[in-house]
Each structure stands twice: as structure tokens, then as C-alpha cells.
Amino acid sequence: MPDPTTAPLVRARALTKSYGDFQAVRGIDIDVAPGEAFGFLGPNGAGKSSTMRMVAAVSPVTSGELRILGLDPATDGPQIRAQIGVCPQEDTLDTELTVRENLVVYGRYFGMSRQRCRQRADELLEFVHLADKAGGKITALSGGMKRRLTIARSLVNEPRLLLLDEPTTGLDPQARHVVWDQLYRLKQTGVTIVLTTHYMDEAEQLCDRLVVMDQGAIAAEGSPRTLIEAYSTREVAEIRMGVGDNAVAADKAEGLAERMEVLPDRILLYADSGDAVLEAVHARGIRPQSTLVRRSTLEDVFLRLTGRSLGE
Amino acid sequence: MSTQPGSLEMVARQWDYFRTLFRRTWRGSIVSNTVLPVFFLLAMGLGLGGYIDDGGSSTIGISYLAFIAPGMLATNAMTMAVGESTYPIWVSFKWEPVYSARIATPLRIVDVLNGLVAFLLVRLVLTCAVMMAVLVAFGTVSSVAGGVGAVLMCTLLGLAYALPVFALSASIDDDTPFALLFRLGIIPMTLFSGAFFPVSQMPEALQWVAYLTPIWHGVESARMCTTGVVAWLPLAGHAGYLAVWVVAGWLLARRQFTARLADG
């Protein structure tokens, strides 16, 4: 018997998902420990959502092994789904119901009593700061409010495991921070969180550990910090040249940094000291229109691993 | 697994959803589903019927009003069932993916389908019962048992249409097939199914087409019930034929719901 306090809540081995001839997930291994915030970072089309739909026990596994809460989604789907919460990427709120009814009715699907559903709905509306909208229409909510309501709905059954697919995509910066704050508070209460994102700042903020996904496979795994240490330098110097001057400047800057990436709009020079690199750039007679020194981020890790940036 | 709740329990869990929705919509739904057939009864049954019955050339043995009343009951059930299983279902797959939210809970895809069927069943019984009250008011129902029988047959008829159309709504990406379904399916079936005149008036080939449509079986059996002229074996045959459509439609709908929701 595995120890229930440390046994992984999600365990995948050689997991794949195909749609016809297209293989969306190409054999991934993951373990998510209890209490962990685990992330899938990757661009659109990396296979993150396909993986999430399998973990949510909604989409059948094509091949490989998958266990959620120790159960097999092929045979125990309803039991798994009874114990997890799912916040999907698109809005799936019911516009025919009020804000509060969306929560009450959803709780009933889990077999909770009417009284418990109403009580839970009120608690959750408080938690996501929507209590004053309880009787309002869904269509009157902003994007950020809808997302918070969807998160509230995913918590109706007090799940052990919360799955969030792109929780802040499409939200403005302020709304994103509110969502992050709520997810952070959930994490503090011991809820295990699995999320997908193509925002490196979201992954850095929320994830204890993450996998970088690209084209259906896992390119790297670790905490945000260890990934940055392993795949990037401490700092990055960004220089912007005039249109069409990138190639010439890149030739001149050859050898100045540990590594160099030439993007369409700028050149990235990876080094432990960005300022030192910029001095060397000037010493070689390169005259950028603007410069910036920053710390390495997961975006740099992704660029290093795949040769592309996350937004592409 | 034996520890998992059964299908009935899963349908019951969706009841509060439908109840919440129904509380808001039932009045309008009943009015909109009853007004048109009442107009038809007035215009065709009393107006046209009064005109031709007076001519004394009746070959159908009963007043024209009594002849078309069960036809109105049946065609109304068909129209309502198709209306409820086209756009409302399609929109919930295409634009407001509420079913995908439902299957993220312990509900299975088949439970979501069964919930929709159960809700429609209730609304069909209700709509047919209200319509039956209208028929009674027009004095076209021979017995209580006949009235109940006609409501049951027309409810079955409604499901015989709704379930295959559920499958269609789950399968299509754009809604143009619905326009074809209404114009080339539902309206011709309303006109040529024996609701307004006996199908024996049509060329024989067309009569056979009518026999294949569920609506003809619905009209015939409803008419037996309301007029009190019941032939039991044919009545059982009509019920059996409609049941085949219901079962086949359910299997098809389950397949299409699964294809759309599990891997959509």
C-alpha cells in the first residue's frame, strides 16, 4: 500500500493522446505530490490542454498509464471527478442561471444536499469577492469575474486536486493578480494544484515545480529556479538595433556572452552580469537604440530548450 | 463499479438545474406551444370543418374537428420536441459549452444525455396535457382513458423525434441542417401525415412514405384514443414502431454526444 500522504495524486507513464493521425501528447511521465502546485508551461498547441483533459478523467487515454488519486480514469471516472475540481480554459458558465445558481446547481451534480450546496455557494462567493453579484446575470460579469466564478465553481466539492487550464488567459493584468492571489491562498490551505499556462510569470508565481512542454513532449522539469539555473544565466542583456541591423550587430557581438539569441526585434545576450556585457558591446562599437538588463526568466529557459519564444 | 451511483441517481442530481430553468420558462413555453395549434383548431376544425361537414359529404364518419384534433395534438408534440432538441442542444455544444462543464463532475456523458431526455419528457407530458385540455374543451375527446392514452402516445412520439435530432445537434458544426430539417422534414410531415386528411387520399407510393414516418403512427394512435375507436393490435404496433425510434435514437445520440464531448 502506498502511503496516502505522499503517494502521487497524479501519476503518468508514457502517456499519449492522439486525435486521428495527430499525436497531441507524445509519451509523458509526471508525478504530482500532495500539496504541490504543479505546472505545465508551453505555447499553444504544446499538448497541455489535451493532457489536462485526460487528467480530468474526461478525455480517454490513447496509450500509457495514468492514475489520478490512485484510480484509473478508464474505469473510475465518476469517482475521480467526484474528488477533483476543474477550471476549464473557456467559459462554461450557464448563462441561463444566476451567479449563485451556477454554484448551487453544480454542487448538486456531486450529490451534495441542497442545504450544503447553498451554504457552499455563499462561502465561495465570499471567497472570490462576488457575494454582491449573487443574484446577477452571468452576462453582466467581466472576464475576470467570470473566471473567478469558474474557479469558485471548481471548488464546490472541496476537491483534493484542482486542475486549472490557462487560468488567467484573456484577463487584464489587475484581474490576473486577483486570480493569482486566490490561487495562492488555496495553495496555502493545502489544495494540490495542477495548472497549464503559457505565461512564464504565472508559472514562476504559482508553481513549485513545472514541466516545460513542447510539441507534445516534456522538454525539461524542475522548480522555476532550478530550471533557470540549469538552462539560462543569471542575467540577460537585451539590445535593440534599428530595423535590419540585427544580423550585423550579432556578428560583431559574437563571443561577448555565454550565449546569444537573435530575435526579430532584439538580441539577447546571456551572462552572469548584464552590465558587463553591455560595456563590452559598446567597446566593440555596437550602438543599440535601446538596452535592458534583466534577470533570466522561464521565457529564456523555453527559448533555450525549443529555439522559440512562448508567444509563438 | 458498484460504488458508483446509478443512472437514475445521476439524472436526479440534474433535476435542480432543470427545475431552476423551468420555473422561469414554463409559462411562456406552454403559451408558445399551445397558441398555434389552437389557431389551427379554430381555423381548420371549426371554420373549414364547419363548411365541409355541412356539405354532408363526410366519408370519415366523425366531424372534421374531431378528425384533426388528435392530429394537432400529435403534430404539436413533434414540433415541440424537434424545436427543443435542435438549437438549445446545438448551442450548448457549440457556443455555451455547458455540457463539458457537467461532465467534469461525477456525471458521465450518458447521464447528461439522460438528464436532457428526462427534462424533455416532463415538458412533453405537460405540453400534451395542456393541449389535451384544449381538445376536451372543444369536445373532441370520447373518454378519460382515451385522453390519457393520447397524451402518452404523443409523448412517445415526441421522444421518437427528439432523440435522433439530439444526435444530429451533437454532430453538426453549423446550423444550416436545421433549416432543411424544418422545411423539408417537419412541415411536410405535418401536412401529409394524416393529421388533416387520411393518407389514403395520397398516391400509394406516398402513403408508404407516410407509414415510415413516426408522425403518422402518432396521429393514428392518438386518433384511436380520442375517438374511442381502438384497434388494439395496430395501436400496439404504433407504440412499438415509435419505441424503436426512441431506442435507436438514444443509441445514436449517446454515440454522438460521446464523440463530441470526450474528444472534442
Interface residues (C-beta under 8 A of the other chain):
Chain A: Y19 A56 V58 S59 P60 T75 D76 G77 P78 Q79 R81 A82 V86 P88 E90 T92 L93 D94 T95 E96 L97 E101 V104 V105 Y106 R108 Y109 F110 G111 R114 R153 S154 N157
Chain B: M1 T3 Q4 P5 E9 R13 Q14 W15 D16 Y17 T20 L21 R24 E96 P97 V98 S100 A101 R102 I103 A104 T105 P106 L107 R108 L261 A262 D263
